[in-house]
Amino acid sequence: MITVIDSDNYAASGIETIVFPGGEPHVKLPIFPVQKHEDFILLYLKARTLLDTFNGALVLDALSRQGQRAKLFCPYFPGARQDRANDGTAPLTIEIMGQLLSHRPTYVFDLHSDLARVAMDWDPSILMPSDLPEGVQGQWDGVIAPDKGALNRAMDFLQKFCPGAYIFRCEKDRDPKTGRILSYQMPPLPKSGHYIVVDDICDGGATFNLLAECWGTDRLASGSTLDLFVSHGIFSRGIGNISPIYHNIITTDSWCQANTFGRLRVIPLLPQLLPLFGT
């Protein structure tokens, strides 16, 4: 049996979260029943803020002190985008977050990069969109990687959901110090059809809007459609800030708290991935 603790509703598991007047987070846990050998507790931790992350670390520590057999599912791993120190003046945030949430076994949905995995200094099990048995429906003739870093992710998506489709990647030049995108290019479409852009994170949407601008200049775009899939939909400026060229926007509830509406489709992760956590 799996007992799920959902960080969006700790109260349902009898857990109380507290912040002391001095600013220190704290949690109070009930004593969970003694488990059989094959049973375990799964902490489903949506780490959208630093407080979410810290509370999750406290819950894991308390479970360990109870002697519980616990697993961690952290669908959006905090700090994964901060996976390099550049010229040595920037903090390696992913390493700090990795130390805070160091736990075995841990499952992460679509970790940002191989650099992030190395910097964490431990080896979580990485689940990908291709592990989803359902929810990503569509008939696409081509998959577009918005930059070099998204290519492997886009290929994984293609092999599972639209084998035989075209795949190509765009080129992005970004200033590593400011994060500002200096230039953006998309290869010409090979034919008219239905296309989907695949990446891990959509924050404000600048990269995807630049891609949409390039799309609009392609001679075959008028007879084609464009969708967007991102594993982690943050949408910090709202769905309305994402170019209307994208007919459908598909994401998961790893970070996104919105429900499916309009052109947005939100796929619940836990019901589909729970069998993969084993015993």
C-alpha positions as CSV (number, residue, x, y, z in Angstrom):
1,M,0.0,0.0,0.0
2,I,1.2,3.5,-0.8
3,T,0.3,6.4,1.6
4,V,0.5,9.7,-0.4
5,I,1.2,12.9,1.4
6,D,0.3,15.8,-1.0
7,S,2.1,19.0,-0.3
8,D,-0.8,21.0,-1.7
9,N,-2.9,19.6,1.1
10,Y,-0.8,18.6,4.1
11,A,-3.9,18.9,6.4
12,A,-5.5,15.9,4.7
13,S,-2.6,13.8,6.1
14,G,-2.8,15.4,9.5
15,I,0.3,17.6,9.0
16,E,0.4,21.1,10.3
17,T,2.8,23.7,8.8
18,I,3.9,26.6,11.0
19,V,6.1,29.6,10.7
20,F,7.5,30.8,14.0
21,P,7.6,34.6,14.7
22,G,11.3,34.5,14.0
23,G,10.6,33.3,10.5
24,E,11.6,29.6,11.0
25,P,9.4,27.1,9.1
26,H,8.2,24.0,11.1
27,V,5.9,21.1,10.6
28,K,4.0,18.9,13.0
29,L,3.3,15.3,11.9
30,P,1.1,12.6,13.3
31,I,2.6,9.2,14.1
32,F,1.8,7.2,10.9
33,P,0.9,3.5,11.3
34,V,3.7,1.0,11.2
35,Q,4.0,-0.3,7.7
36,K,4.3,-3.7,6.2
37,H,7.5,-4.5,4.3
38,E,6.0,-3.6,0.9
39,D,4.3,-0.4,2.1
40,F,5.7,3.1,2.0
41,I,4.9,6.7,2.3
42,L,5.2,8.9,-0.8
43,L,5.7,12.6,-0.3
44,Y,4.3,14.3,-3.5
45,L,6.2,17.6,-3.2
46,K,5.2,20.5,-5.4
47,A,8.2,22.8,-4.8
48,R,6.9,26.1,-6.2
49,T,8.5,28.3,-3.5
50,L,11.4,28.1,-1.1
51,L,8.9,27.6,1.7
52,D,7.4,24.6,-0.1
53,T,10.9,23.2,-0.6
54,F,11.9,23.7,3.1
55,N,8.7,22.3,4.4
56,G,9.2,19.2,2.2
57,A,12.7,18.7,3.6
58,L,11.3,19.0,7.2
59,V,8.5,16.4,6.5
60,L,11.1,14.0,5.0
61,D,13.3,14.5,8.1
62,A,10.4,13.9,10.5
63,L,9.4,10.7,8.6
64,S,12.9,9.4,8.8
65,R,13.0,10.0,12.6
66,Q,9.7,8.0,12.8
67,G,11.5,5.2,11.0
68,Q,9.1,5.3,8.1
69,R,9.9,3.9,4.7
70,A,9.5,7.1,2.6
71,K,9.9,8.0,-1.1
72,L,10.0,11.5,-2.6
73,F,8.3,12.5,-5.8
74,C,9.4,16.1,-6.7
75,P,7.9,16.7,-10.2
76,Y,9.4,20.2,-10.5
77,F,12.9,20.2,-8.9
78,P,13.6,23.7,-7.6
79,G,16.8,25.5,-8.9
80,A,17.3,23.0,-11.8
81,R,17.7,25.9,-14.2
82,Q,20.5,27.4,-12.0
83,D,22.8,24.5,-13.0
84,R,26.0,26.5,-13.7
85,A,28.1,29.1,-11.9
86,N,29.1,30.9,-15.1
87,D,32.3,32.7,-14.3
88,G,32.3,31.7,-10.6
89,T,30.4,34.7,-9.4
90,A,27.0,33.1,-9.4
91,P,25.7,30.6,-6.9
92,L,25.1,27.0,-8.0
93,T,21.5,26.9,-6.8
94,I,20.8,23.4,-7.9
95,E,23.6,22.1,-5.6
96,I,22.1,23.8,-2.6
97,M,18.6,22.6,-3.4
98,G,19.9,19.1,-3.9
99,Q,21.5,19.1,-0.5
100,L,18.3,20.3,1.1
101,L,16.2,17.6,-0.6
102,S,18.8,14.8,-0.5
103,H,16.7,11.7,-0.1
104,R,16.7,8.2,-1.5
105,P,14.7,7.1,-3.4
106,T,13.6,10.3,-5.2
107,Y,11.7,10.7,-8.4
108,V,11.8,13.8,-10.5
109,F,9.8,14.7,-13.6
110,D,11.8,16.0,-16.5
111,L,14.9,17.4,-14.7
112,H,16.2,20.4,-16.6
113,S,19.6,19.1,-17.7
114,D,22.4,16.6,-17.2
115,L,24.4,19.4,-15.6
116,A,21.7,19.7,-12.9
117,R,21.9,16.0,-12.2
118,V,25.7,16.2,-11.8
119,A,25.5,19.2,-9.6
120,M,23.0,17.6,-7.2
121,D,25.7,15.0,-6.4
122,W,23.1,12.2,-6.0
123,D,21.1,10.3,-8.6
124,P,17.3,10.7,-8.6
125,S,15.2,8.6,-10.9
126,I,14.2,10.9,-13.8
127,L,10.7,10.4,-15.4
128,M,9.9,11.9,-18.7
129,P,6.8,12.9,-20.7
130,S,7.3,9.6,-22.6
131,D,6.5,7.8,-19.3
132,L,2.9,9.2,-19.4
133,P,0.6,6.4,-20.7
134,E,-2.1,8.9,-21.7
135,G,-3.0,12.6,-21.8
136,V,-0.7,13.8,-24.6
137,Q,-3.0,13.2,-27.5
138,G,-2.4,14.8,-30.9
139,Q,-1.5,14.1,-34.5
140,W,1.7,15.9,-35.3
141,D,3.8,15.9,-38.5
142,G,6.8,17.5,-36.8
143,V,8.4,18.2,-33.5
144,I,10.3,21.4,-32.9
145,A,13.1,21.9,-30.3
146,P,13.2,25.6,-29.4
147,D,16.9,25.4,-28.7
148,K,19.9,23.0,-28.5
149,G,19.1,22.1,-24.9
150,A,15.6,20.8,-25.8
151,L,16.7,18.5,-28.6
152,N,16.9,15.2,-26.7
153,R,13.7,16.0,-24.9
154,A,11.9,16.7,-28.2
155,M,13.3,13.4,-29.7
156,D,12.0,11.5,-26.7
157,F,8.6,13.1,-27.1
158,L,8.6,12.2,-30.9
159,Q,9.5,8.6,-30.3
160,K,6.6,8.1,-27.9
161,F,3.8,10.2,-29.3
162,C,4.5,10.8,-33.0
163,P,7.1,8.3,-34.4
164,G,8.1,9.0,-37.9
165,A,7.5,12.8,-37.6
166,Y,10.0,15.4,-38.7
167,I,12.2,16.9,-36.0
168,F,14.3,20.1,-36.2
169,R,15.7,22.6,-33.8
170,C,15.8,26.4,-33.6
171,E,19.0,28.3,-32.8
172,K,19.1,30.7,-29.9
173,D,21.9,33.1,-28.8
174,R,21.5,34.2,-25.2
175,D,23.7,36.5,-23.1
176,P,24.9,34.3,-20.2
177,K,25.2,37.2,-17.8
178,T,21.8,38.9,-18.4
179,G,19.8,36.0,-19.8
180,R,18.7,38.2,-22.6
181,I,18.1,36.5,-25.9
182,L,20.2,38.2,-28.5
183,S,19.0,36.4,-31.7
184,Y,16.7,33.6,-32.7
185,Q,16.3,31.5,-35.9
186,M,13.9,28.7,-37.0
187,P,14.7,26.4,-39.9
188,P,12.1,26.5,-42.8
189,L,9.2,24.1,-42.5
190,P,9.7,20.9,-44.6
191,K,6.0,20.8,-45.5
192,S,2.6,22.1,-44.4
193,G,1.1,20.2,-41.4
194,H,0.6,20.0,-37.7
195,Y,3.6,20.9,-35.6
196,I,4.4,20.9,-31.8
197,V,7.1,22.7,-29.9
198,V,8.5,20.7,-27.0
199,D,10.5,21.9,-24.0
200,D,10.7,21.5,-20.2
201,I,9.8,24.9,-18.8
202,C,7.7,27.9,-19.9
203,D,8.2,30.8,-17.6
204,G,7.2,34.2,-19.2
205,G,7.2,32.7,-22.7
206,A,9.8,34.9,-24.4
207,T,11.5,32.1,-26.3
208,F,8.2,30.6,-27.5
209,N,7.0,34.0,-28.6
210,L,10.2,34.5,-30.6
211,L,9.7,31.1,-32.2
212,A,6.1,32.1,-33.1
213,E,7.4,35.3,-34.8
214,C,9.8,33.2,-36.9
215,W,6.9,30.7,-37.6
216,G,4.8,33.6,-38.9
217,T,7.4,34.4,-41.6
218,D,7.5,30.9,-43.0
219,R,5.8,30.5,-46.4
220,L,4.2,27.2,-45.2
221,A,2.9,28.5,-41.9
222,S,-0.5,29.7,-43.2
223,G,-1.4,26.1,-44.1
224,S,-0.1,24.7,-40.8
225,T,-0.9,24.6,-37.1
226,L,1.4,25.0,-34.1
227,D,1.0,23.5,-30.6
228,L,3.2,23.8,-27.5
229,F,4.1,21.1,-24.9
230,V,6.0,22.0,-21.8
231,S,6.5,19.7,-18.8
232,H,6.5,22.6,-16.3
233,G,4.1,25.4,-17.1
234,I,4.9,28.3,-14.8
235,F,3.3,30.9,-17.1
236,S,4.5,33.8,-14.9
237,R,2.9,36.4,-17.2
238,G,-0.2,34.4,-17.8
239,I,-1.4,32.2,-20.7
240,G,-2.5,35.4,-22.5
241,N,1.2,36.4,-22.9
242,I,1.9,33.2,-25.0
243,S,1.5,33.9,-28.7
244,P,-2.0,33.1,-30.1
245,I,-0.2,31.3,-32.9
246,Y,-0.1,28.3,-30.5
247,H,-3.5,26.6,-31.0
248,N,-3.0,24.3,-28.0
249,I,-0.8,24.6,-24.9
250,I,-0.2,21.3,-23.0
251,T,1.5,21.0,-19.7
252,T,1.3,19.0,-16.4
253,D,0.4,19.9,-12.9
254,S,4.0,19.6,-11.8
255,W,4.0,23.4,-11.2
256,C,0.8,24.7,-12.9
257,Q,-2.2,25.1,-10.6
258,A,-4.7,26.0,-13.3
259,N,-7.3,23.7,-14.6
260,T,-7.8,22.8,-18.3
261,F,-9.5,25.6,-20.0
262,G,-9.6,27.2,-23.5
263,R,-6.4,26.3,-25.3
264,L,-4.7,25.1,-22.1
265,R,-4.6,21.4,-21.2
266,V,-3.2,20.4,-17.8
267,I,-2.3,16.7,-17.3
268,P,-2.4,15.4,-13.8
269,L,0.9,13.5,-13.1
270,L,0.4,11.4,-10.0
271,P,-2.5,9.1,-11.2
272,Q,-0.4,8.1,-14.3
273,L,3.0,7.8,-12.7
274,L,2.1,6.2,-9.3
275,P,2.6,2.6,-10.7
276,L,6.2,3.5,-11.6
277,F,7.2,4.2,-8.0
278,G,7.2,0.4,-7.3
279,T,7.2,-1.1,-3.8
